[in-house]
């Protein structure tokens, strides 16, 4: 998770086998919005990262 001070937004990125993979699932303007998105989507995003990582093997 990152906070961009210029756009005043939170965003997310994963590295899968060393390559950056941007996700827009967690884009949020407020901490409350980010918290909601993490609760709703984090488990699915982590499963997808694991799946994609295993494909490259």
C-alpha distance matrix in Angstrom:
0.0 3.8 7.0 9.9 13.0 15.4 14.4 13.3 10.4 6.8 5.7 4.4 6.5 8.7 11.7 14.8 17.9 16.5 15.8 12.6 12.1 10.3 9.9 10.9 11.0 8.2 9.3 10.6 12.8 13.2 11.7 14.3 13.3 9.7 11.5 14.0 11.9 10.2 13.8 15.3 13.2 11.3 14.6 15.6 12.6 13.0 16.7 16.4 14.5 17.3 19.9 19.0 18.9 22.3 23.8 23.6 25.7
3.8 0.0 3.8 6.4 9.5 11.8 11.4 10.4 8.2 5.5 5.2 6.0 7.9 10.9 13.4 16.9 19.7 17.7 16.7 13.3 13.2 11.0 11.3 11.7 12.8 9.9 9.5 10.5 11.7 12.5 11.8 15.0 14.1 10.9 13.4 16.0 14.1 13.1 16.8 18.1 16.3 14.8 18.2 19.0 15.9 16.6 20.2 19.5 17.5 20.6 23.0 21.7 21.5 25.1 26.3 25.8 28.0
7.0 3.8 0.0 3.8 6.2 9.0 8.6 7.0 5.6 4.4 6.4 8.8 11.3 14.5 17.1 20.5 23.3 21.2 20.1 16.5 16.4 13.6 13.7 13.1 14.3 11.1 9.7 9.4 9.4 10.3 10.2 13.7 13.1 10.7 13.4 16.1 14.8 14.5 18.0 19.4 18.1 17.1 20.7 21.6 18.7 19.7 23.3 22.6 21.0 24.1 26.4 25.1 25.2 28.7 29.8 29.3 31.7
9.9 6.4 3.8 0.0 3.8 5.5 5.6 5.5 5.4 6.3 7.7 10.6 12.5 16.1 18.3 21.7 24.4 22.0 20.4 16.8 16.8 13.9 14.5 13.6 15.6 12.9 10.6 10.6 10.0 11.9 12.8 16.2 15.2 13.3 16.5 18.8 17.2 17.4 21.0 22.0 20.6 19.9 23.6 24.0 20.9 22.3 25.7 24.5 22.9 26.2 28.2 26.5 26.7 30.4 31.1 30.4 33.1
13.0 9.5 6.2 3.8 0.0 3.8 5.7 4.9 7.1 9.0 11.2 14.2 16.3 19.7 21.8 25.3 27.9 25.3 23.9 20.3 20.6 17.7 18.2 17.1 18.9 16.1 13.5 12.7 11.0 12.5 13.6 17.1 16.7 15.4 18.3 20.7 19.7 20.1 23.5 24.7 23.7 23.0 26.7 27.4 24.4 25.7 29.2 28.2 26.5 29.8 31.9 30.3 30.4 34.1 34.9 34.1 36.7
15.4 11.8 9.0 5.5 3.8 0.0 3.8 5.5 8.1 10.8 12.4 15.6 17.4 21.0 23.0 26.4 28.8 26.2 24.3 20.8 20.9 17.9 18.7 17.2 19.6 17.2 14.2 13.7 11.9 14.2 16.1 19.3 18.3 17.4 20.7 22.6 21.3 22.2 25.6 26.3 25.2 24.9 28.6 28.8 25.8 27.5 30.8 29.3 27.8 31.3 33.0 31.1 31.5 35.2 35.6 34.7 37.6
14.4 11.4 8.6 5.6 5.7 3.8 0.0 3.8 5.5 8.8 10.4 13.9 16.2 19.9 22.3 25.5 28.3 26.1 23.9 20.2 19.6 16.2 16.4 14.4 16.7 14.6 11.1 10.6 8.9 11.9 14.3 17.0 15.5 14.9 18.5 19.9 18.6 19.9 23.2 23.6 22.5 22.8 26.5 26.4 23.6 25.7 28.8 27.2 26.2 29.7 31.3 29.5 30.3 33.9 34.2 33.7 36.6
13.3 10.4 7.0 5.5 4.9 5.5 3.8 0.0 3.8 7.2 10.0 13.6 16.5 20.1 22.8 26.1 29.0 26.9 25.1 21.4 20.7 17.3 17.0 14.9 16.4 13.7 10.6 9.0 6.6 8.7 10.9 13.9 13.0 12.5 15.8 17.6 16.8 17.9 21.1 21.9 21.3 21.4 25.2 25.6 23.1 24.9 28.2 27.2 26.1 29.5 31.4 30.0 30.6 34.2 34.8 34.5 37.3
10.4 8.2 5.6 5.4 7.1 8.1 5.5 3.8 0.0 3.8 6.5 10.2 13.3 17.0 20.0 23.0 26.2 24.4 22.5 18.7 17.7 14.2 13.4 11.4 12.7 9.9 6.9 5.7 4.7 7.4 9.3 12.0 10.5 9.5 13.0 14.6 13.4 14.5 17.8 18.4 17.6 17.8 21.6 21.8 19.3 21.3 24.5 23.4 22.6 26.0 27.7 26.5 27.3 30.8 31.4 31.3 34.1
6.8 5.5 4.4 6.3 9.0 10.8 8.8 7.2 3.8 0.0 3.8 7.1 10.5 13.9 17.1 20.1 23.4 21.8 20.3 16.5 15.4 12.2 11.2 9.8 10.5 7.2 5.5 5.2 6.3 7.7 8.1 11.0 9.4 7.2 10.6 12.5 10.9 11.4 14.9 15.8 14.7 14.4 18.2 18.7 16.1 17.8 21.1 20.3 19.4 22.6 24.6 23.5 24.2 27.6 28.5 28.5 31.1
5.7 5.2 6.4 7.7 11.2 12.4 10.4 10.0 6.5 3.8 0.0 3.8 7.1 10.6 13.8 16.7 20.0 18.6 16.8 13.1 11.6 8.4 7.5 6.8 8.1 5.6 4.6 6.8 9.1 11.0 11.2 13.5 11.4 8.7 12.0 13.5 10.9 11.1 14.8 15.2 13.2 12.8 16.4 16.4 13.4 15.3 18.5 17.2 16.2 19.6 21.4 20.0 20.8 24.3 25.0 24.9 27.6
4.4 6.0 8.8 10.6 14.2 15.6 13.9 13.6 10.2 7.1 3.8 0.0 3.8 7.0 10.4 13.1 16.5 15.5 13.9 10.3 8.8 6.3 5.6 6.8 7.6 5.9 7.0 9.7 12.6 13.9 13.4 15.5 13.4 10.2 12.7 14.1 11.1 10.4 14.1 14.4 11.8 10.7 13.9 13.9 10.5 12.0 15.2 14.0 12.5 16.0 17.8 16.5 17.1 20.6 21.5 21.4 24.0
6.5 7.9 11.3 12.5 16.3 17.4 16.2 16.5 13.3 10.5 7.1 3.8 0.0 3.8 6.8 9.7 13.0 11.7 10.1 6.6 5.6 4.4 5.7 8.5 9.8 9.2 10.3 13.4 16.2 17.7 17.0 19.1 17.1 13.9 16.1 17.4 14.2 13.1 16.7 16.8 13.6 12.1 14.7 14.4 10.6 11.4 14.5 12.8 10.6 14.0 15.9 14.0 14.3 17.9 18.7 18.2 20.8
8.7 10.9 14.5 16.1 19.7 21.0 19.9 20.1 17.0 13.9 10.6 7.0 3.8 0.0 3.8 6.3 9.7 9.1 8.2 5.8 5.1 6.4 7.6 11.1 11.7 11.6 13.5 16.6 19.5 20.7 19.6 21.5 19.6 16.2 17.8 19.0 15.8 14.1 17.3 17.4 13.9 11.8 13.5 13.2 9.5 9.3 12.1 10.6 7.6 10.7 12.8 11.0 10.7 14.4 15.5 14.9 17.3
11.7 13.4 17.1 18.3 21.8 23.0 22.3 22.8 20.0 17.1 13.8 10.4 6.8 3.8 0.0 3.8 6.3 5.4 5.2 4.5 5.8 8.6 10.7 14.3 15.3 15.4 17.0 20.1 22.9 24.2 23.1 25.1 23.3 19.9 21.4 22.7 19.6 17.7 20.7 20.9 17.3 15.1 16.2 15.9 12.3 11.4 13.7 12.1 8.6 10.8 12.9 10.6 9.3 13.0 14.1 12.7 14.9
14.8 16.9 20.5 21.7 25.3 26.4 25.5 26.1 23.0 20.1 16.7 13.1 9.7 6.3 3.8 0.0 3.8 5.3 5.3 6.5 6.9 10.4 12.1 15.8 16.5 17.3 19.3 22.6 25.6 26.9 25.8 27.5 25.5 22.2 23.4 24.4 21.1 19.2 21.8 21.6 17.9 15.8 16.2 15.3 12.1 11.0 12.2 10.4 6.9 8.5 10.0 7.4 5.8 9.5 10.4 9.0 11.3
17.9 19.7 23.3 24.4 27.9 28.8 28.3 29.0 26.2 23.4 20.0 16.5 13.0 9.7 6.3 3.8 0.0 3.8 5.7 8.5 10.0 13.6 15.7 19.5 20.3 21.0 22.9 26.1 29.1 30.4 29.2 31.0 29.1 25.7 26.9 28.0 24.8 22.8 25.3 25.2 21.6 19.3 19.4 18.6 15.7 14.1 15.0 13.4 10.0 10.4 11.7 9.1 6.4 9.4 10.2 7.7 9.4
16.5 17.7 21.2 22.0 25.3 26.2 26.1 26.9 24.4 21.8 18.6 15.5 11.7 9.1 5.4 5.3 3.8 0.0 3.8 6.6 9.4 12.7 15.4 19.0 20.3 20.6 22.0 25.1 27.8 29.2 28.1 30.3 28.6 25.1 26.7 28.1 24.9 23.0 25.9 26.1 22.5 20.2 20.9 20.4 17.1 15.8 17.3 15.7 12.1 13.3 15.0 12.2 9.9 13.2 13.9 11.2 13.0
15.8 16.7 20.1 20.4 23.9 24.3 23.9 25.1 22.5 20.3 16.8 13.9 10.1 8.2 5.2 5.3 5.7 3.8 0.0 3.8 6.4 9.8 12.9 16.4 18.1 18.8 19.8 23.2 25.9 27.7 27.1 29.2 27.1 23.9 25.8 26.9 23.5 22.2 25.3 25.0 21.3 19.5 20.6 19.6 16.1 15.7 17.2 14.8 11.7 13.8 14.8 11.5 10.4 13.9 13.8 11.5 14.2
12.6 13.3 16.5 16.8 20.3 20.8 20.2 21.4 18.7 16.5 13.1 10.3 6.6 5.8 4.5 6.5 8.5 6.6 3.8 0.0 3.8 6.4 9.7 13.0 15.0 15.5 16.2 19.5 22.1 24.0 23.6 25.8 23.6 20.5 22.7 23.9 20.5 19.4 22.7 22.5 18.9 17.3 19.0 18.1 14.3 14.5 16.6 14.2 11.4 14.2 15.5 12.4 12.1 15.8 15.8 14.2 17.1
12.1 13.2 16.4 16.8 20.6 20.9 19.6 20.7 17.7 15.4 11.6 8.8 5.6 5.1 5.8 6.9 10.0 9.4 6.4 3.8 0.0 3.8 6.5 10.0 11.8 12.9 13.9 17.5 20.4 22.4 22.2 23.9 21.4 18.5 20.7 21.4 17.8 17.1 20.3 19.5 15.9 14.9 16.6 15.1 11.5 12.4 14.2 11.5 9.3 12.7 13.5 10.7 11.4 15.0 14.8 14.0 17.2
10.3 11.0 13.6 13.9 17.7 17.9 16.2 17.3 14.2 12.2 8.4 6.3 4.4 6.4 8.6 10.4 13.6 12.7 9.8 6.4 3.8 0.0 3.8 6.7 9.2 10.0 10.4 14.0 16.9 19.1 19.2 21.0 18.3 15.7 18.3 18.9 15.4 15.2 18.6 17.9 14.6 14.0 16.4 15.0 11.4 13.2 15.4 12.8 11.3 15.0 15.9 13.5 14.6 18.2 18.0 17.6 20.8
9.9 11.3 13.7 14.5 18.2 18.7 16.4 17.0 13.4 11.2 7.5 5.6 5.7 7.6 10.7 12.1 15.7 15.4 12.9 9.7 6.5 3.8 0.0 3.8 5.5 7.0 8.1 11.8 15.1 17.1 17.2 18.4 15.5 13.1 15.6 15.7 12.0 12.2 15.4 14.3 11.1 11.2 13.7 12.2 8.9 11.5 13.6 11.2 10.7 14.5 15.2 13.5 15.2 18.5 18.5 18.8 21.9
10.9 11.7 13.1 13.6 17.1 17.2 14.4 14.9 11.4 9.8 6.8 6.8 8.5 11.1 14.3 15.8 19.5 19.0 16.4 13.0 10.0 6.7 3.8 0.0 3.8 5.5 5.4 9.1 12.3 14.7 15.5 16.4 13.1 11.4 14.4 14.1 10.5 11.8 15.0 13.6 11.1 12.1 15.1 13.5 10.9 14.0 16.1 13.9 14.0 17.7 18.3 16.9 18.8 21.9 21.8 22.4 25.5
11.0 12.8 14.3 15.6 18.9 19.6 16.7 16.4 12.7 10.5 8.1 7.6 9.8 11.7 15.3 16.5 20.3 20.3 18.1 15.0 11.8 9.2 5.5 3.8 0.0 3.8 5.8 8.8 12.5 14.1 14.3 14.5 11.2 9.6 11.9 11.0 7.3 8.8 11.5 9.8 7.4 9.0 12.0 10.5 8.5 11.9 13.9 12.4 13.1 16.5 17.2 16.6 18.6 21.4 21.6 22.7 25.6
8.2 9.9 11.1 12.9 16.1 17.2 14.6 13.7 9.9 7.2 5.6 5.9 9.2 11.6 15.4 17.3 21.0 20.6 18.8 15.5 12.9 10.0 7.0 5.5 3.8 0.0 3.8 6.1 9.8 10.9 10.7 11.5 8.6 6.2 9.0 9.1 5.8 6.8 10.2 9.8 8.0 8.7 12.3 12.0 9.9 12.5 15.3 14.4 14.5 17.8 19.1 18.6 20.0 23.0 23.7 24.5 27.2
9.3 9.5 9.7 10.6 13.5 14.2 11.1 10.6 6.9 5.5 4.6 7.0 10.3 13.5 17.0 19.3 22.9 22.0 19.8 16.2 13.9 10.4 8.1 5.4 5.8 3.8 0.0 3.8 7.1 9.4 10.4 11.7 8.5 7.1 10.7 11.0 8.3 10.1 13.3 12.9 11.6 12.5 16.1 15.6 13.4 16.1 18.8 17.5 17.4 20.9 22.1 21.2 22.6 25.8 26.2 26.7 29.6
10.6 10.5 9.4 10.6 12.7 13.7 10.6 9.0 5.7 5.2 6.8 9.7 13.4 16.6 20.1 22.6 26.1 25.1 23.2 19.5 17.5 14.0 11.8 9.1 8.8 6.1 3.8 0.0 3.8 5.7 7.4 8.5 5.6 5.3 9.0 9.5 8.2 10.3 13.1 13.2 12.9 13.9 17.6 17.7 15.9 18.4 21.3 20.5 20.4 23.8 25.2 24.5 25.8 28.9 29.6 30.2 32.9
12.8 11.7 9.4 10.0 11.0 11.9 8.9 6.6 4.7 6.3 9.1 12.6 16.2 19.5 22.9 25.6 29.1 27.8 25.9 22.1 20.4 16.9 15.1 12.3 12.5 9.8 7.1 3.8 0.0 3.8 7.0 8.6 6.8 7.6 10.9 11.8 11.3 13.4 15.9 16.4 16.5 17.4 21.1 21.4 19.6 22.0 24.9 24.2 24.0 27.3 28.9 28.1 29.3 32.5 33.2 33.6 36.3
13.2 12.5 10.3 11.9 12.5 14.2 11.9 8.7 7.4 7.7 11.0 13.9 17.7 20.7 24.2 26.9 30.4 29.2 27.7 24.0 22.4 19.1 17.1 14.7 14.1 10.9 9.4 5.7 3.8 0.0 3.8 5.4 5.2 6.3 8.7 10.1 10.8 12.4 14.4 15.6 16.4 17.0 20.6 21.5 20.1 22.1 25.2 25.0 24.8 27.8 29.7 29.3 30.3 33.3 34.4 34.9 37.4
11.7 11.8 10.2 12.8 13.6 16.1 14.3 10.9 9.3 8.1 11.2 13.4 17.0 19.6 23.1 25.8 29.2 28.1 27.1 23.6 22.2 19.2 17.2 15.5 14.3 10.7 10.4 7.4 7.0 3.8 0.0 3.8 5.4 5.0 6.1 8.6 9.8 10.4 12.2 14.2 15.1 15.1 18.6 20.1 18.8 20.3 23.5 23.8 23.5 26.1 28.3 28.3 28.9 31.8 33.3 33.9 36.0
14.3 15.0 13.7 16.2 17.1 19.3 17.0 13.9 12.0 11.0 13.5 15.5 19.1 21.5 25.1 27.5 31.0 30.3 29.2 25.8 23.9 21.0 18.4 16.4 14.5 11.5 11.7 8.5 8.6 5.4 3.8 0.0 3.8 5.4 5.1 6.3 8.7 9.9 10.7 12.5 14.2 14.9 18.1 19.5 19.0 20.6 23.5 24.0 24.2 26.7 28.7 29.0 30.0 32.6 34.0 35.0 37.2
13.3 14.1 13.1 15.2 16.7 18.3 15.5 13.0 10.5 9.4 11.4 13.4 17.1 19.6 23.3 25.5 29.1 28.6 27.1 23.6 21.4 18.3 15.5 13.1 11.2 8.6 8.5 5.6 6.8 5.2 5.4 3.8 0.0 3.8 5.4 5.2 6.2 8.6 10.0 10.7 12.0 13.3 16.7 17.5 16.7 19.0 21.6 21.7 22.2 25.0 26.5 26.6 28.0 30.7 31.7 32.8 35.2
9.7 10.9 10.7 13.3 15.4 17.4 14.9 12.5 9.5 7.2 8.7 10.2 13.9 16.2 19.9 22.2 25.7 25.1 23.9 20.5 18.5 15.7 13.1 11.4 9.6 6.2 7.1 5.3 7.6 6.3 5.0 5.4 3.8 0.0 3.8 5.4 5.1 6.1 8.6 9.9 10.3 10.7 14.3 15.4 14.1 16.0 19.0 19.1 19.1 21.9 23.8 23.8 24.8 27.6 28.9 29.8 32.0
11.5 13.4 13.4 16.5 18.3 20.7 18.5 15.8 13.0 10.6 12.0 12.7 16.1 17.8 21.4 23.4 26.9 26.7 25.8 22.7 20.7 18.3 15.6 14.4 11.9 9.0 10.7 9.0 10.9 8.7 6.1 5.1 5.4 3.8 0.0 3.8 5.5 5.1 6.2 8.7 10.0 10.1 13.2 15.0 14.5 15.8 18.7 19.6 19.8 22.0 24.1 24.7 25.5 28.0 29.6 30.7 32.6
14.0 16.0 16.1 18.8 20.7 22.6 19.9 17.6 14.6 12.5 13.5 14.1 17.4 19.0 22.7 24.4 28.0 28.1 26.9 23.9 21.4 18.9 15.7 14.1 11.0 9.1 11.0 9.5 11.8 10.1 8.6 6.3 5.2 5.4 3.8 0.0 3.8 5.5 5.2 6.2 8.5 9.9 12.7 13.9 14.1 16.0 18.3 19.0 19.9 22.2 23.8 24.6 25.9 28.1 29.5 31.0 33.0
11.9 14.1 14.8 17.2 19.7 21.3 18.6 16.8 13.4 10.9 10.9 11.1 14.2 15.8 19.6 21.1 24.8 24.9 23.5 20.5 17.8 15.4 12.0 10.5 7.3 5.8 8.3 8.2 11.3 10.8 9.8 8.7 6.2 5.1 5.5 3.8 0.0 3.8 5.5 5.1 5.8 7.5 10.7 11.2 10.9 13.3 15.6 15.8 16.7 19.3 20.7 21.2 22.7 25.1 26.2 27.6 29.8
10.2 13.1 14.5 17.4 20.1 22.2 19.9 17.9 14.5 11.4 11.1 10.4 13.1 14.1 17.7 19.2 22.8 23.0 22.2 19.4 17.1 15.2 12.2 11.8 8.8 6.8 10.1 10.3 13.4 12.4 10.4 9.9 8.6 6.1 5.1 5.5 3.8 0.0 3.8 5.5 5.3 5.0 8.3 9.9 9.4 10.9 13.6 14.5 14.9 17.1 19.0 19.7 20.7 23.1 24.6 26.0 27.9
13.8 16.8 18.0 21.0 23.5 25.6 23.2 21.1 17.8 14.9 14.8 14.1 16.7 17.3 20.7 21.8 25.3 25.9 25.3 22.7 20.3 18.6 15.4 15.0 11.5 10.2 13.3 13.1 15.9 14.4 12.2 10.7 10.0 8.6 6.2 5.2 5.5 3.8 0.0 3.8 5.9 6.2 8.1 10.1 11.0 12.2 14.2 15.7 16.7 18.3 20.1 21.4 22.5 24.4 26.1 27.8 29.4
15.3 18.1 19.4 22.0 24.7 26.3 23.6 21.9 18.4 15.8 15.2 14.4 16.8 17.4 20.9 21.6 25.2 26.1 25.0 22.5 19.5 17.9 14.3 13.6 9.8 9.8 12.9 13.2 16.4 15.6 14.2 12.5 10.7 9.9 8.7 6.2 5.1 5.5 3.8 0.0 3.8 6.4 7.8 8.4 9.8 11.9 13.2 14.2 16.0 17.8 18.8 20.2 21.9 23.6 24.8 26.9 28.7
13.2 16.3 18.1 20.6 23.7 25.2 22.5 21.3 17.6 14.7 13.2 11.8 13.6 13.9 17.3 17.9 21.6 22.5 21.3 18.9 15.9 14.6 11.1 11.1 7.4 8.0 11.6 12.9 16.5 16.4 15.1 14.2 12.0 10.3 10.0 8.5 5.8 5.3 5.9 3.8 0.0 3.8 5.7 5.5 6.1 8.7 10.2 10.7 12.3 14.4 15.5 16.5 18.3 20.2 21.3 23.2 25.2
11.3 14.8 17.1 19.9 23.0 24.9 22.8 21.4 17.8 14.4 12.8 10.7 12.1 11.8 15.1 15.8 19.3 20.2 19.5 17.3 14.9 14.0 11.2 12.1 9.0 8.7 12.5 13.9 17.4 17.0 15.1 14.9 13.3 10.7 10.1 9.9 7.5 5.0 6.2 6.4 3.8 0.0 3.8 5.5 5.1 6.1 8.6 9.9 10.5 12.3 14.2 15.3 16.3 18.3 20.1 21.6 23.3
14.6 18.2 20.7 23.6 26.7 28.6 26.5 25.2 21.6 18.2 16.4 13.9 14.7 13.5 16.2 16.2 19.4 20.9 20.6 19.0 16.6 16.4 13.7 15.1 12.0 12.3 16.1 17.6 21.1 20.6 18.6 18.1 16.7 14.3 13.2 12.7 10.7 8.3 8.1 7.8 5.7 3.8 0.0 3.8 5.5 5.2 6.3 8.7 10.0 10.7 12.4 14.4 15.4 16.6 18.6 20.6 21.9
15.6 19.0 21.6 24.0 27.4 28.8 26.4 25.6 21.8 18.7 16.4 13.9 14.4 13.2 15.9 15.3 18.6 20.4 19.6 18.1 15.1 15.0 12.2 13.5 10.5 12.0 15.6 17.7 21.4 21.5 20.1 19.5 17.5 15.4 15.0 13.9 11.2 9.9 10.1 8.4 5.5 5.5 3.8 0.0 3.8 5.5 5.1 6.2 8.7 9.9 10.5 12.3 14.2 15.4 16.6 19.0 20.7
12.6 15.9 18.7 20.9 24.4 25.8 23.6 23.1 19.3 16.1 13.4 10.5 10.6 9.5 12.3 12.1 15.7 17.1 16.1 14.3 11.5 11.4 8.9 10.9 8.5 9.9 13.4 15.9 19.6 20.1 18.8 19.0 16.7 14.1 14.5 14.1 10.9 9.4 11.0 9.8 6.1 5.1 5.5 3.8 0.0 3.8 5.4 5.1 6.2 8.7 9.8 10.5 12.2 14.2 15.4 17.1 19.2
13.0 16.6 19.7 22.3 25.7 27.5 25.7 24.9 21.3 17.8 15.3 12.0 11.4 9.3 11.4 11.0 14.1 15.8 15.7 14.5 12.4 13.2 11.5 14.0 11.9 12.5 16.1 18.4 22.0 22.1 20.3 20.6 19.0 16.0 15.8 16.0 13.3 10.9 12.2 11.9 8.7 6.1 5.2 5.5 3.8 0.0 3.8 5.4 5.0 6.2 8.6 9.9 10.4 12.3 14.3 15.9 17.3
16.7 20.2 23.3 25.7 29.2 30.8 28.8 28.2 24.5 21.1 18.5 15.2 14.5 12.1 13.7 12.2 15.0 17.3 17.2 16.6 14.2 15.4 13.6 16.1 13.9 15.3 18.8 21.3 24.9 25.2 23.5 23.5 21.6 19.0 18.7 18.3 15.6 13.6 14.2 13.2 10.2 8.6 6.3 5.1 5.4 3.8 0.0 3.8 5.5 5.1 6.1 8.7 9.8 10.6 12.4 14.7 16.0
16.4 19.5 22.6 24.5 28.2 29.3 27.2 27.2 23.4 20.3 17.2 14.0 12.8 10.6 12.1 10.4 13.4 15.7 14.8 14.2 11.5 12.8 11.2 13.9 12.4 14.4 17.5 20.5 24.2 25.0 23.8 24.0 21.7 19.1 19.6 19.0 15.8 14.5 15.7 14.2 10.7 9.9 8.7 6.2 5.1 5.4 3.8 0.0 3.8 5.4 5.0 6.1 8.4 9.8 10.6 12.8 14.8
14.5 17.5 21.0 22.9 26.5 27.8 26.2 26.1 22.6 19.4 16.2 12.5 10.6 7.6 8.6 6.9 10.0 12.1 11.7 11.4 9.3 11.3 10.7 14.0 13.1 14.5 17.4 20.4 24.0 24.8 23.5 24.2 22.2 19.1 19.8 19.9 16.7 14.9 16.7 16.0 12.3 10.5 10.0 8.7 6.2 5.0 5.5 3.8 0.0 3.8 5.5 5.2 6.0 8.5 10.0 11.1 13.1
17.3 20.6 24.1 26.2 29.8 31.3 29.7 29.5 26.0 22.6 19.6 16.0 14.0 10.7 10.8 8.5 10.4 13.3 13.8 14.2 12.7 15.0 14.5 17.7 16.5 17.8 20.9 23.8 27.3 27.8 26.1 26.7 25.0 21.9 22.0 22.2 19.3 17.1 18.3 17.8 14.4 12.3 10.7 9.9 8.7 6.2 5.1 5.4 3.8 0.0 3.8 5.5 5.0 6.1 8.7 10.3 11.2
19.9 23.0 26.4 28.2 31.9 33.0 31.3 31.4 27.7 24.6 21.4 17.8 15.9 12.8 12.9 10.0 11.7 15.0 14.8 15.5 13.5 15.9 15.2 18.3 17.2 19.1 22.1 25.2 28.9 29.7 28.3 28.7 26.5 23.8 24.1 23.8 20.7 19.0 20.1 18.8 15.5 14.2 12.4 10.5 9.8 8.6 6.1 5.0 5.5 3.8 0.0 3.8 5.4 5.2 6.3 9.1 10.4
19.0 21.7 25.1 26.5 30.3 31.1 29.5 30.0 26.5 23.5 20.0 16.5 14.0 11.0 10.6 7.4 9.1 12.2 11.5 12.4 10.7 13.5 13.5 16.9 16.6 18.6 21.2 24.5 28.1 29.3 28.3 29.0 26.6 23.8 24.7 24.6 21.2 19.7 21.4 20.2 16.5 15.3 14.4 12.3 10.5 9.9 8.7 6.1 5.2 5.5 3.8 0.0 3.8 5.4 5.1 6.8 9.3
18.9 21.5 25.2 26.7 30.4 31.5 30.3 30.6 27.3 24.2 20.8 17.1 14.3 10.7 9.3 5.8 6.4 9.9 10.4 12.1 11.4 14.6 15.2 18.8 18.6 20.0 22.6 25.8 29.3 30.3 28.9 30.0 28.0 24.8 25.5 25.9 22.7 20.7 22.5 21.9 18.3 16.3 15.4 14.2 12.2 10.4 9.8 8.4 6.0 5.0 5.4 3.8 0.0 3.8 5.5 5.6 7.2
22.3 25.1 28.7 30.4 34.1 35.2 33.9 34.2 30.8 27.6 24.3 20.6 17.9 14.4 13.0 9.5 9.4 13.2 13.9 15.8 15.0 18.2 18.5 21.9 21.4 23.0 25.8 28.9 32.5 33.3 31.8 32.6 30.7 27.6 28.0 28.1 25.1 23.1 24.4 23.6 20.2 18.3 16.6 15.4 14.2 12.3 10.6 9.8 8.5 6.1 5.2 5.4 3.8 0.0 3.8 5.4 5.4
23.8 26.3 29.8 31.1 34.9 35.6 34.2 34.8 31.4 28.5 25.0 21.5 18.7 15.5 14.1 10.4 10.2 13.9 13.8 15.8 14.8 18.0 18.5 21.8 21.6 23.7 26.2 29.6 33.2 34.4 33.3 34.0 31.7 28.9 29.6 29.5 26.2 24.6 26.1 24.8 21.3 20.1 18.6 16.6 15.4 14.3 12.4 10.6 10.0 8.7 6.3 5.1 5.5 3.8 0.0 3.8 5.5
23.6 25.8 29.3 30.4 34.1 34.7 33.7 34.5 31.3 28.5 24.9 21.4 18.2 14.9 12.7 9.0 7.7 11.2 11.5 14.2 14.0 17.6 18.8 22.4 22.7 24.5 26.7 30.2 33.6 34.9 33.9 35.0 32.8 29.8 30.7 31.0 27.6 26.0 27.8 26.9 23.2 21.6 20.6 19.0 17.1 15.9 14.7 12.8 11.1 10.3 9.1 6.8 5.6 5.4 3.8 0.0 3.8
25.7 28.0 31.7 33.1 36.7 37.6 36.6 37.3 34.1 31.1 27.6 24.0 20.8 17.3 14.9 11.3 9.4 13.0 14.2 17.1 17.2 20.8 21.9 25.5 25.6 27.2 29.6 32.9 36.3 37.4 36.0 37.2 35.2 32.0 32.6 33.0 29.8 27.9 29.4 28.7 25.2 23.3 21.9 20.7 19.2 17.3 16.0 14.8 13.1 11.2 10.4 9.3 7.2 5.4 5.5 3.8 0.0
